[in-house]
Structure formats: C-alpha cells, structure tokens
C-alpha cells in the first residue's frame, strides 16, 4: 500500500496570533450595580430639528377612508382564502371517495317544492 501525502506549500497554512482587544474589566471598573441617570444636555433632547414642514394640513377623513378600504380588502382576502381552503378540502374528500370505488360520493341537492 502506497502512502501518498498531499503536496502543500507554506503559503497555504498560516498561524495567526490571537491578541485580545482589551483586558476584562475589574470589579472596581464595573461600578456598584446602581443605574445612573442619563446625562444629556437639554438641547439634545429636542427633536424639532428632525421635523419637516408639511405642504398641506393632515387630511384625517382621507386617511380614515384609506384605512377602511385597507381593512375591507384584508377581510375580503381572508374570506376568499377560507372559501378556497374549504373548497379544496371538499374536493379532496370527493376524490378520495371516488378513488375508493364508492358511487355515492357527490351530494345531490333536490329543490324543495
């Protein structure tokens, strides 16, 4: 049996030296476990600099109509999804009945006179 070793060069293998970024904090550096309040200058808490002036006032009625339309669309999609799931389950039930060789699989409705 021949023992063949793969040919490798020194460029393929390198050992990288691990250097920790910082030393772990000691107990004196960690603090005493109490929560200190956030010290921020009062002018830094002002968010008005991020506000943009609106070209026109907010149209509450239009926004509510859009929300109602979105809700109606969501309800319609949900109803269609439920109807589709029930139809597929009924179709599967009918196909299973036919594949078993039964003849009375389809429900026949008769009009009441």
C-alpha positions as CSV (number, residue, x, y, z in Angstrom):
1,X,0.0,0.0,0.0
2,X,1.5,3.3,-1.0
3,X,1.4,6.2,1.4
4,X,0.8,9.3,-0.6
5,X,0.9,12.6,1.1
6,X,-0.6,15.7,-0.4
7,X,1.8,18.3,-1.7
8,X,1.4,21.5,0.3
9,X,3.2,24.7,0.4
10,X,3.9,27.1,3.3
11,X,1.6,29.7,1.7
12,X,-1.5,27.6,2.4
13,X,-1.0,27.4,6.1
14,X,-0.6,30.3,8.4
15,X,-0.8,30.5,12.2
16,X,-2.4,33.8,13.3
17,X,-1.6,35.1,16.7
18,X,-4.6,35.9,18.9
19,X,-4.3,39.3,20.6
20,X,-7.2,40.3,22.9
21,X,-8.5,43.7,22.3
22,X,-8.8,44.8,25.9
23,X,-8.4,43.3,29.3
24,X,-11.6,42.3,31.1
25,X,-12.9,45.0,33.5
26,X,-12.1,44.5,37.1
27,X,-14.7,44.7,39.8
28,X,-13.6,48.3,40.6
29,X,-14.2,49.4,37.0
30,X,-17.6,47.8,36.7
31,X,-19.3,50.0,39.2
32,X,-21.5,49.3,42.2
33,X,-24.5,48.0,40.3
34,X,-26.7,51.0,40.5
35,X,-28.3,52.6,37.4
36,X,-27.1,56.1,36.7
37,X,-29.5,58.6,35.1
38,X,-28.7,59.5,31.5
39,X,-26.9,62.8,31.4
40,X,-27.9,64.6,28.2
41,X,-27.9,68.3,27.6
42,X,-31.5,69.6,27.3
43,X,-31.0,70.9,23.8
44,X,-30.0,67.4,22.6
45,X,-33.4,66.0,23.6
46,X,-35.2,68.4,21.3
47,X,-36.5,66.5,18.3
48,X,-37.9,69.5,16.4
49,X,-34.8,69.7,14.2
50,X,-36.0,66.4,12.6
51,X,-39.5,67.7,11.8
52,X,-40.3,68.6,8.3
53,X,-42.8,71.3,7.5
54,X,-45.9,69.9,5.8
55,X,-47.0,71.4,2.5
56,X,-50.7,70.9,3.4
57,X,-52.5,70.0,6.7
58,X,-53.2,66.4,7.5
59,X,-56.4,65.1,5.9
60,X,-58.0,62.9,8.6
61,X,-61.0,62.0,6.6
62,X,-59.0,60.7,3.6
63,X,-56.7,58.8,5.9
64,X,-59.6,57.1,7.6
65,X,-61.2,56.2,4.3
66,X,-57.9,54.6,3.2
67,X,-57.8,52.6,6.4
68,X,-61.3,51.4,6.0
69,X,-60.6,50.4,2.4
70,X,-57.5,48.5,3.5
71,X,-59.5,46.7,6.2
72,X,-62.2,45.8,3.7
73,X,-59.5,44.4,1.3
74,X,-57.9,42.4,4.1
75,X,-61.3,41.0,5.2
76,X,-62.1,40.1,1.5
77,X,-58.7,38.3,1.1
78,X,-59.3,36.4,4.3
79,X,-62.8,35.3,3.3
80,X,-61.6,34.2,-0.2
81,X,-58.7,32.2,1.5
82,X,-61.1,30.5,3.8
83,X,-63.6,29.7,1.0
84,X,-60.7,28.3,-1.1
85,X,-59.4,26.1,1.7
86,X,-62.9,24.7,2.3
87,X,-63.4,24.1,-1.4
88,X,-60.1,22.3,-1.7
89,X,-60.9,20.1,1.3
90,X,-64.3,19.2,-0.1
91,X,-62.7,18.4,-3.5
92,X,-60.1,16.2,-1.8
93,X,-62.9,14.4,0.2
94,X,-64.8,13.7,-3.0
95,X,-61.7,12.5,-4.9
96,X,-60.8,10.1,-2.0
97,X,-64.3,8.7,-2.1
98,X,-64.2,8.2,-5.9
99,X,-60.7,6.6,-5.7
100,X,-62.0,4.1,-3.1
101,X,-64.6,2.9,-5.6
102,X,-67.7,4.2,-4.0
103,X,-70.6,5.5,-6.1
104,X,-72.4,7.8,-3.7
105,X,-69.7,10.4,-3.3
106,X,-71.4,13.6,-4.7
107,X,-74.2,15.1,-2.7
108,X,-77.1,15.8,-4.9
109,X,-79.4,18.5,-3.7
110,X,-83.1,18.5,-4.7
111,X,-85.2,21.6,-4.8
112,X,-88.0,21.8,-2.3
113,X,-91.3,22.3,-3.9
